[in-house]
Amino acid sequence: MKPRIALCAVLSCMMCASSPAQSQGHFFFGTSQDNPHCAVAWLFYLDPRARSGGIFEVAAMEPFSKFELNPDGTLSFQWSELGDNLYQFSGVLNAGTLSGEIRQIDTHADSPQRMCAITASQLPAQPSPASRQLSPARYSNLAYSNEGGDRTGVDIRFLSTSRGTSGIMVFYEGYWSEPTYTPLLLSNVNADHGVIRFAAQTPVGLLHYHLQPARAGFLLRRDDRPGPGVPLKKLQKVLPEIR
């Protein structure tokens, strides 16, 4: 299994609605953009009543190992990445706004290393009826390798935010040189005559893609790379299961 690029940069989080089965908590969608070597999209789940939550890691939600919310709104939570790297958030949750910072914990160092400052805003559950946003959707060919057990394919999730449609794209194998196991932030999302066009922030800059309807689903293409495209299926469930 390949390691994911570590957290860093400024993170701006956006909340997505929970499903009925997850009515006690909410998803937070985050972005980071000031360091080309960092992942630029993050998906968190926070459940203050249950004092629990998780982070989207390698196609699934990994639960926090610690979650502490005090009456004054101060909040901290902690998670590990592939069992090797340990991260900790500390800040304040107040009136639908989350702010604070993330640190990487090194067991061999005297103090945690500050990684990034974050802010978060609670967003509407769904786009307003007058909104022209693309509805939340997921397109994927995610699978497992029979040989090594690693994940293969690409997974795209479009999410509705107050600023328009955004989302996450993760490559689990190389198609056109994008980093693998790294959630890429999606922007400039629009649909025209069934074709969905969007851009992804990568370590080499902004790259443009489109999803085109095909007989068996959709074809993913990168605009600057000619070829047959990557076959994807549209899936029913957009947000990951909470464990």
trRosetta pair geometry for C-beta under 8 A, 3 or more apart (Angstrom, degrees):
i j d omega theta_ij theta_ji phi_ij phi_ji
1 58 7.0 13 -167 -133 122 152
1 82 6.8 -173 109 -127 124 120
1 149 8.0 -53 -58 102 88 94
1 150 5.8 169 -93 -111 56 90
2 150 7.3 56 -10 -143 86 132
2 180 5.9 47 79 103 159 113
2 181 4.7 -170 90 -6 108 148
3 81 7.4 73 -157 140 89 109
3 82 5.7 -109 -115 22 77 161
3 84 7.3 -46 -114 45 124 138
3 181 7.1 147 101 109 23 147
4 39 6.6 0 170 -50 100 140
4 57 6.7 -126 -5 -147 156 83
4 58 6.7 -129 -49 -55 123 87
4 81 6.1 -111 53 -169 107 121
4 82 7.1 162 13 -24 89 118
4 181 4.9 -121 -91 144 73 103
4 182 6.3 148 -151 -88 77 58
5 37 6.7 -162 -160 157 129 65
5 38 5.9 168 137 -144 121 34
5 39 4.8 156 74 -39 106 85
5 179 6.8 11 -31 159 130 149
5 181 7.8 145 -8 102 72 85
5 182 5.1 30 10 -110 115 111
6 38 7.0 -66 84 -121 59 82
6 39 7.9 -169 79 5 17 98
6 81 7.3 174 -109 53 71 168
6 85 6.2 -129 -108 -171 107 167
6 104 6.6 8 -172 -90 132 139
6 115 7.3 -121 147 -133 105 134
7 11 7.7 -19 -164 -60 106 134
7 32 7.3 139 -159 -27 69 165
7 38 6.9 39 -167 -152 24 115
7 39 7.2 -46 -95 47 48 103
7 42 7.5 36 -112 -84 102 142
7 87 5.9 74 20 -122 138 148
7 102 5.4 -60 132 122 145 148
7 104 7.1 173 58 -66 99 99
7 115 5.0 60 106 151 96 151
7 116 6.3 -115 152 14 95 122
8 32 6.6 137 88 163 47 149
8 35 4.9 -29 110 47 120 153
8 37 7.4 16 51 83 142 86
8 38 4.2 -131 56 -91 95 137
8 115 5.0 -111 -101 -175 60 90
8 116 5.4 141 -168 -48 33 114
9 32 3.6 121 83 178 117 106
9 33 6.1 168 167 40 144 28
9 34 4.3 160 -141 47 101 80
9 35 4.4 -143 -65 13 106 98
9 38 5.0 -160 -6 55 117 159
9 40 7.6 -12 63 -109 155 69
9 116 5.1 4 72 -109 28 134
10 32 6.1 159 71 -134 39 74
10 33 7.0 -36 61 41 89 74
10 34 5.4 58 11 1 93 125
10 116 5.8 -170 -85 -167 26 106
10 117 5.7 -12 -121 66 78 84
10 118 7.3 156 -170 -91 54 45
11 30 4.7 10 -176 180 104 124
11 31 6.6 159 -148 75 56 36
11 32 4.8 -31 -86 -74 71 94
11 42 6.6 -15 -143 29 124 137
11 102 7.1 47 5 -3 142 127
11 116 5.4 93 -14 126 98 134
11 117 7.3 -164 30 98 77 41
11 118 3.8 -19 71 -109 108 95
11 119 7.5 168 93 28 65 50
12 30 6.4 158 77 -151 35 70
12 31 5.2 -16 54 54 87 91
12 32 7.9 159 12 -76 67 46
12 118 7.4 -172 -74 -154 26 66
12 119 5.8 -7 -120 66 65 87
12 120 7.5 152 -174 -89 42 46
13 28 4.4 8 178 172 123 111
13 29 6.5 147 -161 77 64 35
13 30 4.0 -30 -96 -88 76 92
13 31 7.9 179 -81 13 37 60
13 42 7.5 -56 -102 80 91 106
13 44 6.9 -24 -137 29 133 122
13 98 6.2 -20 61 67 138 122
13 118 6.2 40 -20 179 109 110
13 119 6.9 -158 24 101 82 40
13 120 3.3 -19 68 -107 117 94
13 121 7.1 165 87 21 68 55
14 28 6.8 144 71 -164 28 61
14 29 4.5 -27 66 65 88 92
14 30 7.1 169 14 -77 65 41
14 31 8.0 24 -2 -8 104 96
14 120 7.2 -155 -58 -152 24 73
14 121 6.2 -9 -111 63 62 85
14 123 5.1 33 -177 -30 87 137
14 159 7.8 142 95 124 121 129
14 161 4.7 2 165 -127 157 118
14 162 7.2 -153 -145 16 120 88
14 163 7.9 -104 -101 17 149 104
14 166 7.5 97 47 45 151 139
15 26 5.1 11 -162 149 111 131
15 27 6.6 136 -159 86 57 53
15 28 5.2 -32 -93 -101 65 66
15 29 7.3 -175 -78 15 11 76
15 96 7.6 -93 1 -165 152 90
15 120 7.0 82 -46 172 90 104
15 121 6.9 -122 2 103 95 47
15 122 4.6 -12 25 -133 147 50
15 123 4.6 178 63 23 75 81
16 26 7.0 164 71 -179 46 85
16 27 4.1 -20 59 77 98 112
16 28 7.5 -171 14 -82 74 16
16 29 5.7 62 -24 -24 109 110
16 123 6.7 -6 -77 68 41 120
16 125 7.7 77 -178 -142 48 47
16 136 7.8 99 -152 -98 130 144
16 159 5.7 -78 -86 -160 138 120
16 160 7.4 116 -120 58 98 71
16 161 7.9 -68 -77 -83 86 72
16 239 6.8 -179 110 -84 137 131
17 26 6.8 -60 -134 -132 27 92
17 27 7.5 2 63 32 19 96
17 124 7.8 -29 -49 141 107 45
17 125 3.2 53 -70 -142 137 85
17 126 6.6 -27 -2 -43 143 69
18 22 3.8 -125 -175 103 113 99
18 23 5.9 174 99 -97 123 26
18 24 7.5 -70 99 49 170 37
18 25 5.5 118 -79 83 149 58
18 26 5.2 -109 -34 -99 100 47
18 27 6.5 144 -80 -12 67 80
18 45 7.9 90 -99 -144 105 101
19 22 4.9 68 50 26 75 100
19 23 7.7 -80 99 -57 41 64
19 239 6.9 -165 -31 61 107 129
20 23 5.7 0 -157 -56 40 107
22 25 5.8 -62 170 56 92 88
22 45 7.6 -67 -173 -156 137 128
22 47 7.9 -110 -173 -84 84 118
22 242 5.4 114 -109 6 123 141
24 47 5.0 49 113 -150 99 108
24 49 4.9 -99 -169 51 113 127
24 50 5.8 80 126 -19 144 108
25 45 5.7 68 134 173 133 88
25 46 5.6 -171 -158 95 105 40
25 47 3.0 -67 -72 -83 124 80
25 48 7.4 148 -107 7 80 57
25 49 7.6 -132 -64 32 75 90
25 50 7.0 -60 -51 29 114 113
25 52 7.7 -79 -72 80 146 79
25 53 6.7 171 -151 -100 145 82
25 242 7.4 129 61 -116 134 161
26 45 7.2 -174 95 -147 30 62
26 46 6.1 -13 59 59 75 83
26 47 7.9 149 12 -81 51 56
26 122 7.5 20 131 -130 167 92
27 43 6.3 -17 -168 -169 109 92
27 44 6.9 147 -160 82 56 47
27 45 5.3 -33 -99 -95 64 75
27 239 5.8 -124 -52 -136 156 135
28 43 7.3 154 80 -158 52 43
28 44 4.2 -12 58 63 103 101
28 45 7.3 -175 15 -80 76 25
28 46 6.2 33 -15 -3 118 109
28 98 7.0 -20 -123 29 153 151
28 120 5.6 -19 -151 -145 131 135
29 41 7.4 -20 -174 -166 87 91
29 42 7.4 150 -164 83 42 54
29 43 5.7 -12 -108 -105 65 73
29 44 8.0 -160 -69 27 23 71
29 159 5.5 165 -80 109 161 162
29 161 6.8 -109 69 -80 135 117
29 166 6.9 149 140 87 142 121
29 168 7.8 -141 -145 -37 106 107
30 41 7.0 146 85 -162 57 44
30 42 3.9 -17 65 63 108 102
30 43 7.3 -163 22 -69 79 29
30 44 6.6 40 -11 -3 118 105
30 118 6.9 -22 -140 -144 136 119
30 120 7.2 -55 -91 -97 100 97
31 40 6.0 10 -160 166 76 75
31 41 5.7 -16 -104 -100 68 61
31 42 7.3 -162 -68 20 23 81
31 166 7.6 -77 -62 177 127 150
31 185 5.1 62 -127 -110 105 141
32 35 7.2 -17 147 36 109 91
32 38 5.5 -61 111 119 128 134
32 39 7.0 69 52 93 118 59
32 40 5.3 -132 68 -130 67 51
32 41 7.8 -143 24 -53 73 25
32 42 7.1 47 -10 -13 103 114
32 116 6.3 -37 -124 -145 129 166
33 40 5.7 61 -87 -141 61 111
33 185 7.3 -50 -81 24 95 159
33 201 6.6 -56 -119 178 93 164
35 38 4.4 66 84 -3 108 115
36 203 4.7 94 167 -143 93 69
36 204 8.0 95 -167 -54 124 25
37 203 6.4 50 -92 -118 41 118
39 42 6.9 100 115 -66 117 84
39 182 4.9 -155 -101 -160 91 82
39 183 5.2 58 -172 50 119 79
39 184 7.7 -108 -154 -73 72 42
40 183 7.3 -139 59 103 52 75
40 184 6.2 29 52 -143 103 45
40 185 4.1 -81 118 -9 106 111
40 201 4.8 -68 91 90 166 123
41 166 8.0 -178 -120 152 123 111
41 167 7.6 16 -152 129 156 33
41 168 4.5 -177 124 -104 143 90
41 183 4.2 -112 75 135 93 107
41 184 6.2 28 10 111 120 13
41 185 4.1 157 -58 -78 104 69
41 186 7.4 20 -73 1 154 67
42 55 7.0 -36 -171 -155 100 102
42 56 7.0 164 -169 46 52 101
42 183 6.5 136 -79 76 40 147
43 55 7.2 129 84 -163 58 55
43 56 3.6 32 66 -3 107 135
43 168 6.4 -71 -37 -33 117 153
43 183 7.4 -158 -5 -137 94 163
43 239 8.0 -175 -175 -139 138 84
43 240 7.5 115 117 14 142 115
44 53 6.5 19 174 167 91 123
44 54 7.3 174 -156 91 57 40
44 55 5.5 -26 -105 -103 71 69
44 56 7.4 -108 -65 -4 31 83
45 53 5.1 -177 97 -157 65 78
45 54 5.0 7 50 50 106 79
45 55 7.7 -154 20 -70 74 28
45 61 6.0 1 10 -142 133 139
45 242 5.8 -151 149 -105 166 112
46 53 4.4 -11 -106 -102 45 138
46 77 7.8 -142 -111 -28 94 158
46 93 7.8 180 167 -107 155 148
46 98 7.9 167 -24 -80 166 148
47 50 4.3 2 125 42 122 106
47 51 7.4 -53 99 11 81 14
47 52 5.1 -5 61 66 112 77
47 53 5.6 176 16 -74 73 73
48 51 6.9 19 -169 -79 36 49
48 69 5.3 -6 -142 9 90 176
48 93 7.1 -159 -88 111 130 158
51 67 4.9 156 168 104 68 111
51 68 7.3 27 -159 -100 111 30
51 69 6.1 -143 -114 21 85 102
52 63 6.7 -28 -174 -155 105 106
52 64 6.5 179 -162 47 57 104
52 67 5.3 175 -100 28 29 159
53 63 7.4 138 93 -150 32 62
53 64 5.0 35 70 -8 77 125
53 67 5.7 133 18 -104 93 139
53 77 6.0 -26 56 -138 123 161
54 61 4.1 80 114 170 139 101
54 62 5.5 172 -164 81 104 36
54 63 4.5 -61 -90 -100 108 38
54 64 5.9 -138 -87 -22 46 70
54 79 7.3 104 -145 -102 52 138
54 242 6.7 163 26 -139 132 79
54 243 7.1 80 -65 43 164 85
55 61 7.0 151 73 -152 23 67
55 62 5.6 -22 62 58 77 91
55 64 7.3 90 -14 -70 89 77
55 79 5.3 -167 11 59 125 175
56 60 7.5 175 -148 96 59 19
56 61 5.8 -42 -92 -94 54 64
56 62 7.9 129 -131 13 7 79
56 168 7.6 71 109 125 155 178
56 183 7.1 77 102 -71 118 148
56 240 6.0 143 -114 11 99 143
57 60 6.6 -31 71 71 66 66
57 61 7.4 87 23 -142 76 21
57 62 4.3 -5 31 -6 129 123
57 79 7.9 -168 -39 155 139 135
57 81 6.6 -160 -130 -127 136 72
57 82 7.8 -158 175 -46 130 69
58 62 8.0 55 36 -41 90 117
58 82 7.7 88 -26 -74 139 93
58 151 6.9 164 -176 5 89 141
58 181 6.3 -8 -99 -142 83 101
59 142 6.1 139 -127 -154 139 147
59 151 5.8 156 -9 -109 147 164
59 155 6.4 132 -108 -11 95 165
59 170 7.1 -155 -70 90 75 150
59 172 7.4 3 -48 -75 124 135
59 240 7.6 153 166 -107 45 130
60 240 6.0 159 -139 -167 38 140
60 241 7.5 -25 -144 55 83 87
60 243 7.5 33 170 -24 108 127
61 240 4.9 163 -33 107 96 128
61 241 6.7 -137 18 84 115 51
61 242 5.7 -31 69 -112 160 49
61 243 6.0 180 81 8 100 91
62 79 6.1 109 109 -165 110 125
62 80 7.6 -107 154 65 139 65
63 79 7.6 -175 112 -115 34 104
63 243 6.0 -103 -45 81 106 98
64 67 4.9 94 95 -57 140 100
64 77 4.5 -48 -145 -176 151 111
64 78 6.1 107 -169 62 92 45
64 79 5.1 -82 -116 -69 60 93
65 78 5.2 -55 61 97 92 96
65 79 6.1 146 2 -107 86 41
65 80 6.4 47 -25 -13 133 95
66 76 7.1 -15 120 118 111 93
66 77 6.1 177 94 -148 67 48
66 78 4.1 29 43 32 104 110
66 88 7.9 -3 63 -120 122 94
67 76 7.7 179 -144 94 32 54
67 77 4.6 9 -105 -109 69 100
67 78 7.9 -138 -60 24 50 67
68 75 7.1 163 89 -151 59 45
68 76 5.0 3 55 56 101 90
68 77 7.3 -179 22 -75 61 57
69 73 7.7 -25 -167 -144 86 27
69 74 7.6 167 -149 87 45 47
69 75 5.0 -1 -105 -107 77 86
69 93 6.7 -32 -132 38 111 133
70 73 7.0 -37 77 33 77 20
70 74 4.7 7 40 56 119 90
70 75 7.5 -146 18 -70 74 46
73 92 5.0 43 125 -163 104 86
73 93 5.3 -145 -168 68 83 59
73 94 4.5 36 -166 -74 155 87
74 90 7.7 1 -177 -171 94 80
74 91 7.4 -168 -149 113 61 25
74 92 5.7 -43 -99 -99 51 71
75 89 7.4 -9 117 115 92 104
75 90 7.5 174 93 -147 52 40
75 91 5.9 -18 62 72 89 67
75 92 6.5 129 15 -125 89 17
75 93 4.6 51 -24 -10 141 107
75 98 7.3 -53 54 -135 146 97
75 100 7.2 -128 69 -28 89 153
76 88 6.6 1 -171 -177 101 96
76 89 6.3 176 -146 91 52 61
76 90 4.5 -2 -103 -103 99 75
76 91 7.7 134 -82 19 60 52
77 88 7.4 180 92 -149 36 57
77 89 5.3 6 52 50 77 104
78 86 6.8 7 -176 -177 105 94
78 87 6.8 172 -151 90 60 49
78 88 4.6 -14 -102 -103 90 78
78 89 7.5 -159 -73 22 45 66
78 105 7.7 7 -143 -6 116 141
79 86 7.6 -180 96 -149 33 57
79 87 5.7 -11 62 59 76 94
80 83 5.7 46 143 -100 132 27
80 84 7.4 133 -179 38 101 31
80 85 6.7 147 -161 81 64 47
80 86 5.2 -30 -102 -98 78 69
80 87 7.5 162 -97 17 27 74
81 84 6.6 -51 86 57 75 75
81 85 4.2 -12 50 64 110 102
81 86 7.7 -154 13 -70 78 25
81 87 6.7 53 -24 -10 108 111
82 85 7.1 43 49 23 86 86
85 104 6.4 -42 -171 -149 104 107
86 104 7.1 117 79 -166 55 60
86 105 4.2 -46 96 61 109 108
86 107 7.4 74 21 -44 136 91
87 102 5.9 1 -177 -175 109 106
87 103 7.0 160 -156 83 61 43
87 104 5.7 -36 -101 -103 74 59
87 105 6.9 -171 -91 6 19 86
87 115 7.3 -29 -135 3 105 153
88 102 7.0 157 82 -154 41 59
88 103 5.1 -17 62 61 93 91
88 104 8.0 163 20 -95 76 14
88 105 5.7 64 -11 -39 113 114
88 112 6.3 -69 41 -127 124 161
89 100 5.9 95 177 98 85 130
89 101 7.3 -179 -144 95 62 31
89 102 5.1 -30 -93 -97 74 77
89 103 8.0 166 -85 18 28 69
89 118 7.2 -34 -136 34 114 142
90 100 5.3 -154 101 -177 41 132
90 101 6.6 -12 60 59 77 72
90 103 7.4 2 10 5 104 111
91 98 6.4 85 102 179 133 73
91 99 5.2 -155 -177 102 129 43
91 100 1.5 -111 -66 -52 120 127
91 101 6.5 137 -67 8 106 49
91 118 7.0 -104 -41 67 160 96
92 98 7.4 178 89 -145 48 45
92 99 5.7 -6 54 60 88 84
92 100 6.3 151 10 -61 56 101
93 97 7.4 168 -152 84 45 45
93 98 5.1 -9 -103 -100 76 80
94 97 5.7 -25 71 61 71 91
96 121 7.0 34 139 -164 93 51
96 122 3.3 -73 -168 5 108 134
97 119 7.3 -23 -172 -170 94 85
97 120 6.4 152 -163 81 46 67
97 121 6.1 -7 -110 -103 75 56
97 122 7.1 -92 -61 -7 46 88
98 118 7.1 -19 121 121 98 106
98 119 7.0 146 89 -168 62 37
98 120 3.3 7 53 46 103 123
99 117 8.0 2 -170 178 79 91
99 118 6.8 -175 -142 97 41 63
99 119 4.8 2 -104 -112 86 71
99 120 7.0 -151 -60 22 50 73
100 117 7.5 -160 116 -151 27 63
100 118 6.0 -7 66 57 63 93
101 114 6.0 -16 159 -148 136 99
101 115 7.5 154 172 55 88 67
101 116 6.5 -175 -152 97 77 39
101 117 4.9 -43 -97 -103 90 55
101 118 6.5 154 -103 11 32 80
102 114 7.9 112 85 -161 46 56
102 115 4.7 -46 100 62 92 115
102 116 5.2 8 45 54 103 81
102 118 6.2 59 -21 -20 99 122
103 112 3.7 65 151 142 133 128
103 113 6.1 152 -164 74 83 38
103 114 5.3 -48 -103 -100 87 43
103 115 5.9 165 -115 0 26 90
104 112 6.4 165 77 -168 36 87
104 113 4.9 -18 60 63 92 99
104 115 5.2 92 -22 -56 91 119
105 112 4.7 -45 -95 -108 65 101
105 113 7.9 -173 -81 23 22 72
106 109 3.8 57 82 8 116 113
106 112 7.2 147 16 -122 70 48
106 113 6.4 44 -9 -9 112 109
109 112 7.5 124 89 -91 123 23
109 113 6.9 30 89 -40 168 96
121 162 7.4 -63 111 20 130 137
123 160 7.9 179 144 112 134 76
123 161 5.7 -76 -132 -143 160 62
123 162 5.1 -144 -132 -28 101 98
124 127 7.3 112 95 -94 127 22
124 128 7.0 -1 133 -51 170 78
124 160 7.9 -56 82 122 93 114
124 162 6.6 112 11 -80 94 89
126 160 6.6 48 -153 74 41 154
127 131 3.7 -117 174 70 109 152
127 133 4.5 -153 -105 48 149 124
127 135 7.3 -117 20 -102 129 59
127 160 4.7 -112 -49 -157 94 146
128 131 4.6 119 55 -27 71 101
131 160 7.7 73 136 -154 157 125
133 160 5.3 99 131 -126 150 99
133 164 5.9 176 -105 -153 104 52
133 165 4.7 146 -162 -48 96 94
134 137 7.0 -73 151 11 104 115
134 158 5.7 -45 107 159 122 148
134 160 7.8 -158 78 -83 58 85
134 165 4.4 24 42 -83 95 163
134 189 5.6 -93 17 138 136 117
134 190 7.2 -171 -42 -123 116 25
134 191 5.4 116 -98 -17 112 117
134 196 6.8 77 -127 -128 153 113
135 158 7.8 84 96 101 40 121
135 160 7.2 -31 -143 -55 34 121
136 157 7.7 2 -167 -180 87 80
136 158 5.9 -175 -140 96 43 77
136 159 5.7 22 -115 -117 100 42
136 160 5.5 -85 -54 -12 90 94
136 238 4.7 -27 152 -78 110 175
137 157 7.7 -173 94 -149 41 47
137 158 4.9 15 49 45 77 113
137 234 6.4 -36 -175 -149 111 104
137 238 6.3 -114 -128 -94 6 116
138 155 7.4 -13 -168 -172 100 83
138 156 6.7 159 -155 88 52 59
138 157 4.9 -9 -104 -105 88 74
138 158 7.4 -153 -72 22 42 70
138 234 7.1 124 80 -159 55 56
138 235 4.5 -41 91 58 110 101
138 237 6.9 -13 24 92 146 44
138 238 4.6 176 -34 -115 107 60
139 155 7.9 163 87 -156 50 40
139 156 4.5 -5 59 60 91 111
139 211 6.0 -154 -54 -124 179 149
139 217 7.9 136 -147 168 96 112
139 218 5.7 -44 -144 56 133 142
139 220 7.2 146 128 -65 132 113
139 232 4.4 56 167 143 98 137
139 233 7.0 172 -152 81 62 32
139 234 5.5 -32 -97 -95 77 60
139 235 7.2 174 -95 7 23 83
140 153 6.6 70 180 142 76 132
140 154 7.0 -150 -135 97 58 51
140 155 4.4 14 -115 -118 110 71
140 156 6.6 -166 -69 27 67 64
140 232 6.0 107 35 -155 8 100
140 233 6.5 -37 66 59 60 78
140 235 5.7 -9 30 -14 109 129
141 153 4.1 -152 93 -143 77 124
141 154 6.5 34 41 42 91 67
141 230 6.8 -133 14 159 142 100
141 231 6.2 93 -81 95 141 70
141 232 5.2 -109 -35 -109 94 61
141 233 6.6 113 -84 8 66 84
142 151 6.2 -20 -161 -167 91 112
142 152 7.5 147 -153 78 43 48
142 153 4.5 -158 -93 78 33 137
142 154 7.6 -117 -68 66 70 18
142 155 4.9 21 -58 -71 119 109
142 172 6.7 81 -125 9 81 145
143 151 7.2 142 79 -157 35 63
143 152 5.2 -26 69 62 86 95
143 153 5.3 104 15 -25 78 128
144 149 6.3 -17 -175 -155 109 43
144 150 7.3 160 -153 86 65 27
144 151 6.1 -48 -99 -101 59 51
144 152 7.0 135 -127 12 9 89
145 148 5.0 14 96 48 132 80
145 149 6.2 -50 70 4 85 11
145 150 4.9 16 21 55 123 73
145 151 7.5 -126 -7 -69 85 3
145 152 5.4 102 -57 -34 86 117
150 172 7.3 174 151 171 93 106
151 172 4.2 -74 113 -165 99 150
152 172 5.5 -172 -135 105 14 112
152 173 4.8 14 -145 -29 74 130
153 172 5.5 20 57 49 56 115
153 173 6.6 56 -11 17 21 107
154 169 6.8 4 179 -174 103 92
154 170 6.9 173 -155 88 59 49
154 171 5.0 -20 -107 -108 93 63
154 172 6.7 -163 -81 17 39 77
154 173 7.7 -97 -53 44 74 75
154 175 6.7 -28 -50 -20 131 139
154 220 6.6 -98 80 62 143 167
154 230 6.2 52 25 130 130 156
154 232 7.2 -66 75 -90 97 118
155 168 7.9 1 110 112 91 94
155 169 7.2 169 87 -151 50 48
155 170 4.9 -4 56 56 97 95
155 172 7.2 49 -5 -20 99 110
156 167 6.8 51 180 138 74 136
156 168 7.5 179 -148 93 42 52
156 169 4.7 -3 -106 -106 79 87
156 186 7.5 79 -155 -66 94 148
156 211 7.5 -155 79 -67 164 134
156 220 7.4 162 -24 -100 142 136
156 232 7.2 6 22 -155 115 160
157 167 5.1 -168 98 -162 58 106
157 168 5.0 8 53 53 101 89
157 169 7.7 -173 24 -74 60 47
157 238 5.6 119 -150 -170 100 83
157 239 7.7 100 -161 -83 140 43
158 165 5.6 1 -175 -175 106 114
158 166 7.6 160 -154 91 61 25
158 167 4.2 -70 -111 -65 38 148
158 186 6.9 -82 -105 91 69 153
158 189 6.2 136 -134 -154 116 157
158 196 7.8 -95 -61 -170 149 145
158 198 7.8 -142 -98 -75 109 156
158 238 7.6 -75 60 -140 59 127
159 165 7.1 150 76 -156 39 64
159 166 5.7 -27 66 74 91 73
159 167 4.9 149 10 -92 79 71
159 168 7.5 38 -8 -3 118 83
159 238 7.3 144 -87 159 74 132
160 165 6.0 -39 -102 -101 55 69
161 164 6.4 -1 66 60 88 37
161 165 7.2 143 23 -110 80 18
161 166 5.3 8 4 13 130 111
163 166 7.3 35 77 -35 101 117
164 189 7.1 164 146 50 105 97
165 186 7.9 -42 134 113 82 112
165 189 4.1 -89 97 77 114 135
165 190 8.0 156 49 -70 128 43
166 185 6.9 -29 -175 -170 110 83
166 186 5.6 145 -175 78 56 80
166 187 6.2 -6 -121 -89 84 60
166 189 6.9 -169 -91 -4 26 130
167 185 7.9 135 79 -161 41 45
167 186 4.1 -10 63 45 84 133
167 189 6.9 76 9 -67 113 150
167 198 7.6 -23 47 -162 118 158
168 183 4.7 -30 -155 -161 114 105
168 184 6.9 127 -159 61 56 48
168 185 7.2 -33 -101 -101 58 38
168 186 6.6 -117 -51 -4 14 104
169 183 7.5 131 62 -157 35 54
169 184 4.7 -32 65 61 87 104
169 186 5.8 96 -16 -62 101 109
169 200 5.4 -63 43 -106 134 136
169 209 7.9 104 -100 32 170 159
170 181 6.9 25 -169 -127 106 23
170 182 6.9 172 -130 70 77 33
170 183 5.3 -35 -78 -94 100 59
170 184 7.0 168 -79 10 44 80
171 174 7.0 67 154 -97 131 32
171 175 6.4 -125 -138 9 128 101
171 178 4.8 121 1 90 152 118
171 179 7.1 142 54 90 115 40
171 180 5.0 -90 103 -109 91 64
171 181 7.8 -66 82 -19 61 36
171 182 7.5 -4 44 45 84 78
171 184 7.8 30 -5 -7 90 123
172 180 6.0 79 -143 -162 20 102
172 181 6.5 67 -115 -67 61 67
173 180 6.4 38 -87 -116 13 133
174 177 6.7 34 -158 -83 105 27
174 178 7.3 172 -132 51 63 63
174 180 6.3 -76 -61 -54 68 118
175 178 6.9 5 49 24 87 104
175 222 7.8 151 116 -19 114 122
175 230 6.0 -41 -128 -64 147 137
176 222 5.0 -30 -17 4 175 154
176 225 5.1 -131 -126 -22 131 169
177 204 7.9 14 121 1 116 149
178 182 7.9 -144 155 60 90 112
178 184 7.0 -53 -170 -49 128 149
178 200 7.6 6 -124 107 137 143
178 202 5.8 -102 -130 -120 87 137
178 207 7.5 -123 -88 45 108 160
179 182 4.2 12 109 22 116 144
179 184 7.8 143 56 -66 96 107
179 202 6.8 164 8 -153 95 94
179 203 6.2 77 -31 -2 126 118
184 200 4.4 36 141 -173 130 114
184 201 6.1 -179 -170 63 85 61
184 202 6.0 -13 -128 -81 129 74
185 200 6.9 145 75 -152 45 61
185 201 4.7 5 59 31 100 115
186 189 6.1 51 145 -62 110 114
186 198 5.1 1 -167 168 107 134
186 199 7.0 141 -156 76 57 46
186 200 5.6 -30 -97 -94 64 74
187 198 7.0 140 70 -168 29 85
187 199 5.2 -32 70 68 80 99
187 200 7.8 153 22 -90 73 27
187 201 7.0 51 4 -34 116 97
187 206 7.8 -57 57 -136 118 117
188 197 7.3 -52 129 122 94 89
188 198 6.0 146 84 -146 73 49
188 199 4.4 42 43 9 122 109
188 208 7.8 -48 88 -115 138 93
189 196 7.0 -7 -163 -174 85 96
189 197 7.4 167 -145 89 39 51
189 198 4.4 5 -99 -102 72 106
190 196 7.5 173 90 -150 33 56
190 197 5.6 -12 62 59 80 93
190 198 7.6 160 19 -75 54 66
191 194 7.2 -3 -176 -122 101 7
191 195 6.9 162 -153 80 61 41
191 196 4.9 -25 -97 -97 86 71
191 197 7.6 169 -89 17 35 68
192 195 5.7 -25 68 60 72 91
192 197 7.2 -4 18 2 103 111
194 212 7.7 66 119 -151 94 52
194 213 4.8 -33 157 -15 127 126
195 210 5.6 8 177 -180 103 120
195 211 6.9 167 -159 80 55 54
195 212 5.3 -5 -116 -103 94 70
195 213 7.4 -103 -76 -2 60 80
196 210 6.4 160 84 -158 49 65
196 211 4.2 3 54 49 103 106
197 208 7.1 2 -173 -174 95 99
197 209 7.4 168 -151 90 54 48
197 210 4.6 -23 -99 -101 70 96
198 208 7.5 174 97 -149 33 61
198 209 5.8 -17 68 64 77 90
198 210 7.4 144 20 -94 63 48
198 211 8.0 17 12 -5 106 96
199 206 5.1 9 176 -177 127 102
199 207 6.6 154 -158 79 73 36
199 208 5.1 -36 -100 -96 80 67
199 209 7.3 150 -103 18 29 76
200 206 7.3 155 75 -153 36 57
200 207 5.4 -22 60 63 88 90
200 209 6.5 27 -7 -1 109 120
201 205 7.9 -84 -147 168 58 25
201 206 5.9 -30 -100 -97 59 70
202 205 6.5 -5 64 57 83 33
202 206 7.5 149 22 -99 77 19
202 207 5.4 15 6 0 127 116
204 207 7.4 48 78 -50 98 111
207 222 6.3 -25 167 -149 116 112
207 223 7.9 177 176 32 71 93
207 224 7.4 -99 -149 21 89 117
208 222 7.2 115 84 -164 51 65
208 223 4.3 -9 96 12 103 134
208 224 7.3 96 53 -18 91 91
209 220 6.4 -4 -178 -170 121 87
209 221 6.6 162 -157 86 72 45
209 222 5.3 -44 -99 -104 81 55
209 223 6.5 -136 -89 -22 25 82
210 220 7.8 170 88 -147 37 48
210 221 5.8 -13 59 61 80 92
210 223 6.6 76 -6 -71 100 89
211 218 4.7 8 -177 174 100 134
211 219 7.1 157 -154 74 53 41
211 220 5.7 -21 -99 -95 75 67
211 232 7.0 -61 -134 53 111 135
212 218 6.4 144 70 -161 36 77
212 219 5.0 -21 61 58 93 94
212 221 6.8 11 2 6 114 115
212 229 7.0 -81 42 -122 111 163
213 217 8.0 -139 -148 136 55 28
213 218 5.9 -51 -103 -104 36 73
214 217 5.9 3 63 68 96 51
214 218 5.9 141 15 -122 93 16
214 219 4.8 84 -39 -27 133 97
214 229 7.8 179 -56 95 141 142
214 231 6.8 -94 69 -121 153 85
216 231 6.4 5 86 -156 114 126
216 233 7.8 -58 143 -88 80 84
217 231 6.1 93 61 -175 120 84
217 232 5.7 -144 134 91 129 46
217 233 4.5 -89 -120 -99 147 52
217 234 6.4 178 -152 -5 92 74
218 231 7.5 135 78 -156 44 49
218 232 4.8 -30 71 67 95 94
218 233 7.5 162 24 -93 86 15
218 234 6.5 82 -11 -46 120 90
219 228 7.4 -108 -150 149 133 62
219 229 3.3 50 176 131 111 148
219 230 6.7 134 -161 58 61 38
219 231 6.1 -33 -99 -92 68 50
219 232 7.2 155 -101 17 17 84
220 229 5.9 152 64 -170 38 90
220 230 4.3 -25 57 58 101 99
220 232 5.4 61 -26 -17 107 127
221 225 7.3 -160 -175 75 77 84
221 227 7.0 174 -130 66 96 82
221 229 4.4 -59 -67 -102 91 96
221 230 7.6 171 -69 14 46 74
222 225 4.3 37 76 30 109 110
235 238 7.7 152 91 -78 94 46
237 241 7.9 19 156 -55 151 79
